[in-house]
Amino acid sequence: MATDRGRWLAIDWGERRIGLALSDPTGTIASPAGHIVRRPGKRPPIAEIVRRAAAAEARAFVVGLPLDGNGDDTPRAVEARWVADQLQQRTGLPARLVDERFTTAAALRAVREMGGSTRDRKGDVDALAATVLLQHALRLPD
């Protein structure tokens, strides 16, 4: 991933919702980009993520990797690795896996610090968690 990064799309992969965030064209600043509701019993919405990435002219993906407290894979981490692989295969774009253990907690803390409520705003929290994840990934060396 080069210095002229272009837009990156971050994915906070959850069981019920998938939070999304998008960087600015320089790959410097992350902003929430909504969420996708997962339907029980249905295939993972990879095609919808690919569609949104294409619409945003994304040049790379960041996929949150939900590790356990010891840094080991969880069942969701295995799924996140599969998602990253699917995105790379379907688009030819790079997909970077980034530890997401503390992103949702950071998002919830940010909402509370601003005096907001998370009640009935779970999708917004997931998008904010993806934003925290993406902002962290943008600071990592290429």
C-alpha positions as CSV (number, residue, x, y, z in Angstrom):
1,M,0.0,0.0,0.0
2,A,1.8,3.0,-1.3
3,T,2.1,6.6,0.0
4,D,-0.6,7.8,-2.4
5,R,-3.0,5.4,-0.7
6,G,-6.4,6.5,-2.1
7,R,-9.5,5.5,-0.2
8,W,-9.5,2.6,2.2
9,L,-12.7,0.8,3.3
10,A,-12.7,-0.6,6.8
11,I,-14.9,-3.5,7.8
12,D,-15.9,-4.2,11.4
13,W,-17.3,-7.7,10.9
14,G,-20.0,-8.6,13.4
15,E,-22.5,-11.3,13.9
16,R,-25.5,-9.0,13.4
17,R,-24.1,-5.9,11.7
18,I,-21.0,-5.0,9.7
19,G,-19.7,-1.5,10.5
20,L,-18.0,0.4,7.6
21,A,-15.6,3.3,7.5
22,L,-13.9,5.1,4.6
23,S,-10.8,7.1,4.5
24,D,-10.4,10.4,2.6
25,P,-8.7,10.2,-0.8
26,T,-5.3,10.8,0.7
27,G,-5.7,7.8,3.1
28,T,-5.2,10.1,6.1
29,I,-8.6,10.6,7.8
30,A,-11.2,7.9,8.6
31,S,-15.0,8.6,8.7
32,P,-18.0,6.4,9.4
33,A,-19.6,5.0,6.3
34,G,-22.7,3.2,7.6
35,H,-23.4,-0.4,8.3
36,I,-24.8,-3.5,6.7
37,V,-27.3,-5.7,8.6
38,R,-26.6,-9.4,8.4
39,R,-29.5,-11.6,7.9
40,P,-29.5,-14.9,9.9
41,G,-29.1,-18.0,7.7
42,K,-28.0,-15.9,4.7
43,R,-24.7,-15.9,3.0
44,P,-22.2,-13.2,4.2
45,P,-22.8,-10.0,2.3
46,I,-19.5,-9.9,0.5
47,A,-21.1,-8.7,-2.8
48,E,-22.6,-5.7,-1.0
49,I,-19.2,-4.8,0.5
50,V,-17.6,-5.1,-2.9
51,R,-20.4,-2.9,-4.4
52,R,-19.9,-0.2,-1.7
53,A,-16.1,-0.3,-2.2
54,A,-16.5,0.2,-6.0
55,A,-18.9,3.0,-5.5
56,A,-16.4,4.7,-3.1
57,E,-13.5,4.0,-5.4
58,A,-11.7,2.2,-2.6
59,R,-8.2,1.0,-3.3
60,A,-7.7,-1.2,-0.3
61,F,-9.6,-2.9,2.6
62,V,-9.0,-3.1,6.3
63,V,-10.7,-6.0,8.0
64,G,-11.0,-6.1,11.8
65,L,-9.5,-9.2,13.3
66,P,-11.3,-10.1,16.5
67,L,-8.6,-11.9,18.5
68,D,-9.1,-13.2,22.1
69,G,-7.4,-11.6,25.1
70,N,-4.3,-13.7,24.4
71,G,-4.1,-12.6,20.8
72,D,-5.3,-15.9,19.5
73,D,-7.9,-16.5,16.8
74,T,-11.6,-16.7,17.7
75,P,-14.2,-18.3,15.5
76,R,-15.1,-14.8,14.3
77,A,-11.4,-14.2,13.5
78,V,-11.4,-17.2,11.3
79,E,-14.4,-15.7,9.5
80,A,-12.7,-12.3,9.2
81,R,-9.7,-14.0,7.6
82,W,-12.1,-15.6,5.1
83,V,-13.8,-12.3,4.4
84,A,-10.4,-10.6,3.7
85,D,-9.5,-13.4,1.4
86,Q,-12.8,-13.2,-0.5
87,L,-12.5,-9.4,-0.9
88,Q,-8.9,-9.8,-2.3
89,Q,-10.0,-12.5,-4.7
90,R,-13.1,-10.7,-5.9
91,T,-11.6,-7.2,-6.4
92,G,-7.8,-7.7,-6.7
93,L,-7.4,-5.1,-4.0
94,P,-5.2,-5.6,-0.9
95,A,-7.0,-6.5,2.3
96,R,-5.1,-5.8,5.6
97,L,-6.2,-7.6,8.8
98,V,-5.9,-5.4,11.9
99,D,-6.5,-6.3,15.5
100,E,-9.8,-4.9,16.5
101,R,-10.0,-6.0,20.1
102,F,-10.6,-2.6,21.5
103,T,-12.4,-0.7,18.7
104,T,-16.0,-1.2,19.9
105,A,-15.0,-0.2,23.5
106,A,-13.3,2.9,22.1
107,A,-16.4,3.8,20.0
108,L,-18.7,3.4,23.0
109,R,-16.4,5.5,25.2
110,A,-16.3,8.2,22.5
111,V,-20.1,8.3,22.3
112,R,-20.5,8.6,26.0
113,E,-17.8,11.3,26.3
114,M,-19.7,13.4,23.8
115,G,-22.8,13.0,26.0
116,G,-24.6,10.7,23.5
117,S,-26.6,7.6,24.0
118,T,-25.9,4.3,22.2
119,R,-29.6,3.2,22.7
120,D,-31.1,2.2,19.4
121,R,-27.8,3.2,17.6
122,K,-26.0,0.0,17.4
123,G,-25.3,0.4,13.6
124,D,-23.8,3.9,14.3
125,V,-21.6,2.3,17.0
126,D,-20.4,-0.4,14.6
127,A,-19.6,2.3,12.0
128,L,-17.7,4.3,14.6
129,A,-15.8,1.1,15.6
130,A,-14.8,0.6,12.0
131,T,-13.7,4.2,12.0
132,V,-11.5,3.6,15.0
133,L,-10.1,0.5,13.3
134,L,-9.4,2.4,10.1
135,Q,-7.7,5.4,11.8
136,H,-5.4,2.9,13.6
137,A,-4.6,1.1,10.4
138,L,-3.8,4.3,8.6
139,R,-1.1,5.0,11.1
140,L,0.5,1.6,10.6
141,P,3.6,1.4,8.3
142,D,2.8,0.1,4.9
